[in-house]
């Protein structure tokens, strides 16, 4: 990084060094100085690489984006865009690429706030929306209109872990010239690479498994078409959704251990799902690679043996049992998030899906006794013991 010139206020630039830092430095500066107007013109024209104003890009975001690009197999010459949260990246894709008169199809079991955007905010801007069952390509085909421009899916839905018919939907999109956007947060590039399966756009909440320590808020999106990708970057800059250097710097550290964390948490998740499936008081257990999963065969084909760290289950006894479970599982954080090094419990009916009507929630399988678990890095034996004790407590509620 060029830093040879001082100023009256800051006369001493960073010291020169023959060696270089082992870790990426943090760049908490809002602005960068150029030498002349001609130089700044050349930067904005793309003739000279250099940073200008951090809302328009900064080194920490570029380093992190390239790390995720590599994991996702992004085409050469394309770089993803970081936003201040996962929902920021969802907004970037939906509002940055769609216009009044366009039609968007989304999965009926998308993340709760994404559903709210589709129901409330996009129609207000003249963008038509429909929700459908993305586990069935036939259901998606029935929802397509002449003005359908994009279909948004999660490979594994939040929170019921239903698997989309990715192959069928991708084939539909290709045949009809519709953009396919995939939120890959739950599956991660370790379990699924959307571009290898016909996706045009990939979205992540980096906050979750990629960063992995519950201490940053970040989102990521990328389009494989250069023109669409440029529109995403432009919209991100114009709307001020740029990610902070500090959060990007923190997330880079988390990314360095992503593979190790994923494997450890996934191994424990498999054991937890097996145990919960056999416990009295547990009405239903959902894990993509458990043989009881409704789309078990599809999971085998799509996920390449990577079921991930998310387990969902339903307790007998409704809200009373859910409250008793949370109180008894005091060693586990009850928190509406996922992807931390620690295991967290989420109760969708009182958090991510509280804004959805009760009939809609129940139709999706999200009851008052339904829990979503993000498995972390604890000792597996100790973690399973906590869950077994808490389920037993819930039975007596």
C-alpha positions as CSV (number, residue, x, y, z in Angstrom):
1,X,0.0,0.0,0.0
2,X,1.5,3.3,-1.1
3,X,2.1,5.5,2.0
4,X,5.2,7.6,1.4
5,X,3.7,11.1,1.7
6,X,2.8,12.7,5.0
7,X,0.6,15.8,5.6
8,X,0.6,18.8,8.0
9,X,-1.8,17.0,10.3
10,X,-0.3,13.6,9.9
11,X,3.4,14.2,9.0
12,X,4.6,10.7,9.7
13,X,3.4,8.0,7.3
14,X,3.7,4.3,8.1
15,X,7.4,3.3,8.5
16,X,9.0,1.6,5.5
17,X,10.0,-2.1,6.1
18,X,11.9,-4.6,4.0
19,X,9.6,-7.3,5.4
20,X,5.8,-7.6,5.2
21,X,3.0,-8.3,7.7
22,X,2.0,-12.0,7.9
23,X,-1.7,-11.1,8.5
24,X,-3.7,-8.7,6.4
25,X,-3.5,-5.2,8.0
26,X,-6.8,-3.5,9.1
27,X,-7.6,-0.4,7.1
28,X,-10.0,1.7,9.2
29,X,-9.7,4.7,7.0
30,X,-12.7,6.3,5.3
31,X,-10.7,7.9,2.5
32,X,-7.6,7.5,0.4
33,X,-5.4,10.3,-1.0
34,X,-4.4,10.5,-4.6
35,X,-1.6,12.7,-6.0
36,X,-3.4,14.7,-8.6
37,X,-6.9,15.2,-10.2
38,X,-5.5,13.3,-13.3
39,X,-4.6,10.4,-11.0
40,X,-8.0,10.3,-9.4
41,X,-9.7,10.5,-12.8
42,X,-7.6,7.5,-13.9
43,X,-8.7,5.5,-10.8
44,X,-12.4,6.2,-11.4
45,X,-12.0,5.4,-15.1
46,X,-10.5,2.0,-14.2
47,X,-7.2,2.8,-15.8
48,X,-5.3,2.7,-12.5
49,X,-6.1,0.6,-9.5
50,X,-6.4,2.5,-6.3
51,X,-8.9,3.1,-3.5
52,X,-10.7,6.4,-3.1
53,X,-13.6,6.4,-0.6
54,X,-14.2,3.3,1.5
55,X,-17.9,3.2,0.6
56,X,-16.7,2.5,-2.9
57,X,-14.4,-0.3,-1.8
58,X,-11.5,-1.0,0.6
59,X,-8.7,-3.6,0.9
60,X,-10.3,-5.6,3.7
61,X,-13.5,-6.2,1.7
62,X,-11.5,-7.1,-1.4
63,X,-9.4,-9.7,0.5
64,X,-12.4,-11.3,2.1
65,X,-14.4,-11.3,-1.2
66,X,-11.6,-13.1,-3.0
67,X,-11.5,-15.8,-0.3
68,X,-15.2,-16.5,-0.7
69,X,-14.9,-16.2,-4.5
70,X,-12.3,-19.0,-4.5
71,X,-14.5,-21.2,-2.3
72,X,-17.5,-20.7,-4.6
73,X,-15.6,-21.3,-7.8
74,X,-16.4,-17.8,-9.1
75,X,-15.3,-17.3,-12.8
76,X,-12.0,-15.7,-13.4
77,X,-12.3,-11.9,-13.5
78,X,-15.4,-11.7,-11.3
79,X,-15.3,-10.6,-7.7
80,X,-18.1,-10.7,-5.2
81,X,-19.5,-7.8,-3.3
82,X,-19.6,-7.5,0.5
83,X,-22.5,-5.8,2.3
84,X,-23.1,-4.9,6.0
85,X,-25.3,-7.9,6.6
86,X,-26.8,-11.0,4.9
87,X,-30.0,-9.1,4.4
88,X,-28.0,-6.3,2.8
89,X,-26.8,-8.8,0.1
90,X,-30.4,-10.1,-0.4
91,X,-31.5,-6.5,-0.8
92,X,-28.6,-5.9,-3.2
93,X,-29.7,-8.8,-5.4
94,X,-33.5,-8.2,-5.4
95,X,-33.5,-4.5,-5.6
96,X,-30.3,-4.1,-7.6
97,X,-31.4,-6.4,-10.4
98,X,-35.2,-6.2,-10.5
99,X,-37.4,-3.3,-11.6
100,X,-41.0,-2.3,-11.4
101,X,-43.1,-4.7,-13.5
102,X,-40.7,-7.6,-13.0
103,X,-41.9,-10.8,-11.2
104,X,-39.9,-12.7,-8.6
105,X,-40.6,-16.2,-7.3
106,X,-39.3,-17.2,-3.9
107,X,-39.3,-20.4,-1.9
108,X,-42.1,-20.4,0.7
109,X,-39.6,-21.4,3.4
110,X,-37.1,-18.7,2.8
111,X,-35.6,-16.9,5.8
112,X,-38.3,-14.9,7.6
113,X,-37.0,-11.4,6.8
114,X,-36.5,-12.3,3.1
115,X,-40.2,-13.4,3.1
116,X,-41.1,-10.0,4.6
117,X,-39.2,-8.2,1.9
118,X,-41.0,-10.1,-0.8
119,X,-44.4,-9.6,0.8
120,X,-44.1,-6.0,1.9
121,X,-41.3,-4.0,0.4
122,X,-40.9,-5.3,-3.2
123,X,-44.6,-5.0,-4.1
124,X,-44.5,-1.4,-2.8
125,X,-41.8,-0.7,-5.4
126,X,-43.9,-2.4,-8.2
127,X,-42.0,-5.7,-8.2
128,X,-44.5,-8.6,-8.2
129,X,-43.7,-11.6,-6.0
130,X,-44.9,-15.2,-5.5
131,X,-44.0,-17.8,-3.0
132,X,-44.1,-21.5,-3.8
133,X,-42.8,-24.9,-2.8
134,X,-39.3,-25.1,-4.2
135,X,-38.9,-28.7,-3.3
136,X,-41.0,-29.3,-6.4
137,X,-39.9,-28.0,-9.8
138,X,-43.5,-28.6,-11.0
139,X,-44.8,-26.2,-8.4
140,X,-42.2,-23.6,-9.4
141,X,-43.2,-24.0,-13.1
142,X,-46.8,-23.3,-12.2
143,X,-45.8,-20.0,-10.6
144,X,-43.9,-18.7,-13.6
145,X,-45.4,-15.7,-15.4
146,X,-44.4,-14.0,-18.7
147,X,-42.7,-11.2,-16.6
148,X,-40.8,-13.6,-14.2
149,X,-37.2,-12.4,-14.1
150,X,-35.7,-14.3,-11.1
151,X,-36.2,-17.3,-8.8
152,X,-34.7,-17.2,-5.3
153,X,-34.1,-20.4,-3.4
154,X,-32.3,-21.8,-0.5
155,X,-30.7,-25.2,-1.2
156,X,-31.6,-26.2,2.4
157,X,-34.4,-24.1,3.8
158,X,-34.4,-22.1,7.0
159,X,-35.5,-23.5,9.4
160,X,-37.2,-26.7,8.2
161,X,-34.1,-28.0,6.3
162,X,-36.2,-28.9,3.2
163,X,-34.1,-29.5,0.0
164,X,-35.0,-27.5,-3.1
165,X,-35.3,-29.3,-6.5
166,X,-32.2,-27.5,-7.7
167,X,-31.7,-29.5,-10.9
168,X,-35.3,-29.1,-12.0
169,X,-35.5,-25.4,-11.1
170,X,-32.2,-24.7,-12.9
171,X,-33.4,-26.5,-16.0
172,X,-36.6,-24.3,-15.9
173,X,-34.6,-21.1,-15.5
174,X,-32.3,-22.0,-18.4
175,X,-35.1,-22.9,-20.7
176,X,-37.0,-19.6,-20.0
177,X,-34.2,-17.2,-19.5
178,X,-34.9,-16.6,-15.8
179,X,-32.1,-15.7,-13.3
180,X,-31.6,-18.3,-10.6
181,X,-30.4,-16.8,-7.3
182,X,-29.2,-19.2,-4.6
183,X,-28.8,-18.3,-0.9
184,X,-26.0,-20.7,0.0
185,X,-25.7,-19.7,3.7
186,X,-26.8,-23.0,5.3
187,X,-25.0,-25.3,2.8
188,X,-21.9,-23.2,2.4
189,X,-19.4,-23.9,-0.5
190,X,-18.2,-26.9,1.5
191,X,-21.5,-28.6,0.9
192,X,-22.8,-27.1,-2.3
193,X,-21.4,-24.9,-5.1
194,X,-24.4,-23.2,-6.8
195,X,-22.6,-22.2,-10.0
196,X,-21.8,-25.9,-10.6
197,X,-25.6,-26.5,-10.6
198,X,-26.9,-23.8,-12.9
199,X,-27.1,-20.8,-10.6
200,X,-26.6,-17.3,-11.9
201,X,-26.2,-15.5,-8.5
202,X,-24.9,-16.7,-5.1
203,X,-25.8,-15.0,-1.8
204,X,-24.3,-15.6,1.7
205,X,-24.8,-14.3,5.1
206,X,-21.1,-14.3,6.0
207,X,-22.2,-13.5,9.6
208,X,-23.0,-17.2,9.9
209,X,-20.8,-20.2,9.2
210,X,-18.2,-18.5,7.0
211,X,-17.1,-15.9,9.6
212,X,-18.2,-18.3,12.4
213,X,-17.6,-16.5,15.6
214,X,-20.9,-14.4,16.1
215,X,-18.9,-11.2,16.1
216,X,-19.4,-9.7,12.7
217,X,-22.4,-8.7,10.4
218,X,-21.6,-9.3,6.8
219,X,-23.3,-10.4,3.5
220,X,-21.8,-11.4,0.2
221,X,-23.3,-11.7,-3.3
222,X,-21.9,-12.4,-6.7
223,X,-23.2,-12.9,-10.3
224,X,-21.3,-14.9,-12.9
225,X,-22.4,-12.5,-15.6
226,X,-20.0,-9.5,-15.6
227,X,-22.7,-7.0,-16.4
228,X,-25.0,-8.2,-13.7
229,X,-22.1,-8.3,-11.3
230,X,-21.2,-4.7,-12.1
231,X,-24.8,-3.7,-11.3
232,X,-24.6,-5.4,-7.9
233,X,-21.4,-3.5,-7.1
234,X,-22.9,-0.2,-8.3
235,X,-26.1,-0.6,-6.3
236,X,-24.2,-1.6,-3.2
237,X,-22.1,1.6,-3.4
238,X,-25.0,3.9,-4.2
239,X,-27.2,2.6,-1.3
240,X,-24.3,2.7,1.2
241,X,-24.4,-1.0,2.1
242,X,-20.6,-1.3,2.1
243,X,-19.2,-3.6,4.8
244,X,-17.0,-2.1,7.4
245,X,-13.2,-2.8,7.2
246,X,-13.2,-4.1,10.8
247,X,-15.9,-6.7,10.2
248,X,-14.2,-7.9,7.0
249,X,-10.9,-8.1,8.8
250,X,-12.6,-10.2,11.6
251,X,-14.3,-12.4,9.1
252,X,-11.1,-13.1,7.2
253,X,-9.7,-14.6,10.5
254,X,-12.8,-16.8,10.8
255,X,-12.5,-17.9,7.2
256,X,-9.0,-19.3,7.8
257,X,-10.5,-22.0,10.0
258,X,-13.8,-22.5,8.1
259,X,-13.1,-26.0,6.8
260,X,-12.0,-27.3,10.2
261,X,-15.0,-25.8,12.0
262,X,-17.4,-27.1,9.4
263,X,-16.1,-30.7,9.7
264,X,-16.1,-30.7,13.5
265,X,-19.6,-29.2,13.8
266,X,-21.0,-31.4,11.1
267,X,-19.7,-34.6,12.8
268,X,-21.4,-33.6,16.1
269,X,-24.6,-32.6,14.2
270,X,-24.9,-36.1,12.8
271,X,-24.6,-37.6,16.3
272,X,-27.1,-35.1,17.7
273,X,-29.7,-35.9,15.0
274,X,-29.3,-39.6,15.6
275,X,-29.8,-39.2,19.3
276,X,-32.8,-36.8,19.1
277,X,-34.6,-39.1,16.6
278,X,-34.7,-41.8,19.3
279,X,-35.6,-39.7,22.3
280,X,-39.2,-39.9,23.8
281,X,-40.7,-36.5,23.7
282,X,-39.2,-35.6,20.3
283,X,-42.0,-35.6,17.8
284,X,-39.8,-35.1,14.7
285,X,-36.1,-34.7,13.9
286,X,-34.9,-33.2,10.7
287,X,-31.3,-33.5,9.3
288,X,-30.5,-33.7,5.6
289,X,-28.5,-36.9,5.7
290,X,-30.7,-38.7,8.3
291,X,-32.7,-41.5,6.6
292,X,-36.0,-40.1,7.9
293,X,-35.6,-36.8,6.0
294,X,-38.3,-36.4,3.3
295,X,-35.8,-35.6,0.6
296,X,-33.1,-38.0,1.8
297,X,-32.2,-39.3,-1.7
298,X,-32.0,-35.8,-3.0
299,X,-29.8,-34.8,-0.2
300,X,-27.4,-37.6,-1.0
301,X,-27.2,-36.5,-4.6
302,X,-26.9,-32.7,-4.0
303,X,-24.8,-32.4,-0.8
304,X,-22.0,-34.9,-1.6
305,X,-22.2,-36.3,1.9
306,X,-22.0,-32.9,3.6
307,X,-25.2,-32.6,5.7
308,X,-23.9,-29.4,7.5
309,X,-24.2,-28.3,11.1
310,X,-27.9,-27.5,11.3
311,X,-30.4,-29.8,13.0
312,X,-34.1,-29.1,13.6
313,X,-36.5,-30.9,15.8
314,X,-40.1,-30.7,17.2
315,X,-41.0,-31.3,20.8
316,X,-44.3,-32.8,21.9
317,X,-46.1,-30.3,24.1
318,X,-45.9,-27.0,22.1
319,X,-44.8,-23.7,23.7
320,X,-44.8,-25.0,27.3
321,X,-42.4,-27.8,26.3
322,X,-40.3,-25.3,24.3
323,X,-40.0,-23.0,27.4
324,X,-39.1,-25.9,29.6
325,X,-36.5,-27.1,27.1
326,X,-34.8,-23.7,26.9
327,X,-34.7,-23.4,30.7
328,X,-33.2,-26.9,31.1
329,X,-30.6,-26.4,28.4
330,X,-29.0,-23.4,30.2
331,X,-25.5,-24.4,29.1
332,X,-26.6,-23.7,25.5
333,X,-27.3,-20.1,24.3
334,X,-30.9,-19.5,23.3
335,X,-30.2,-17.0,20.5
336,X,-31.7,-16.4,17.0
337,X,-28.5,-16.9,15.1
338,X,-26.3,-19.7,13.6
339,X,-22.7,-20.5,12.8
340,X,-21.0,-19.5,16.1
341,X,-18.2,-21.7,17.6
342,X,-20.8,-22.3,20.3
343,X,-24.0,-24.2,19.8
344,X,-27.1,-22.0,19.7
345,X,-30.8,-22.8,20.0
346,X,-33.3,-20.9,17.9
347,X,-37.1,-20.9,18.3
348,X,-38.4,-19.7,14.9
349,X,-42.0,-19.1,16.1
350,X,-40.7,-16.4,18.5
351,X,-37.8,-15.1,16.3
352,X,-37.2,-15.4,12.6
353,X,-40.8,-16.4,11.7
354,X,-42.7,-14.5,14.4
355,X,-43.9,-12.0,11.7
356,X,-45.5,-14.9,9.7
357,X,-49.1,-15.8,10.5
358,X,-49.7,-18.9,12.6
359,X,-51.5,-20.8,9.8
360,X,-48.6,-20.1,7.5
361,X,-46.0,-21.2,10.0
362,X,-47.9,-24.4,10.7
363,X,-48.2,-25.1,7.0
364,X,-44.4,-24.9,6.8
365,X,-44.0,-27.3,9.8
366,X,-42.9,-24.5,12.2
367,X,-44.9,-25.2,15.4
368,X,-44.6,-23.8,18.8
369,X,-42.5,-26.8,19.8
370,X,-40.1,-26.5,16.8
371,X,-36.4,-25.7,17.5
372,X,-33.5,-25.1,15.1
373,X,-30.0,-26.0,16.4
374,X,-26.8,-24.6,15.1
375,X,-24.2,-27.1,16.3
376,X,-20.9,-25.6,17.4
377,X,-17.6,-26.9,18.6
378,X,-18.3,-28.2,22.1
379,X,-17.2,-31.6,23.4
380,X,-19.8,-33.8,21.7
381,X,-20.5,-36.0,24.7
382,X,-21.1,-33.0,26.9
383,X,-23.4,-31.4,24.3
384,X,-25.5,-34.5,23.8
385,X,-25.9,-34.9,27.5
386,X,-27.3,-31.4,27.8
387,X,-29.8,-32.0,25.0
388,X,-30.9,-35.4,26.5
389,X,-31.5,-33.7,29.9
390,X,-33.4,-30.8,28.4
391,X,-35.7,-33.1,26.3
392,X,-36.5,-35.0,29.5
393,X,-37.3,-31.8,31.3
394,X,-39.6,-30.7,28.4
395,X,-41.5,-34.0,28.6
396,X,-42.6,-33.1,32.1
397,X,-43.8,-29.6,31.2
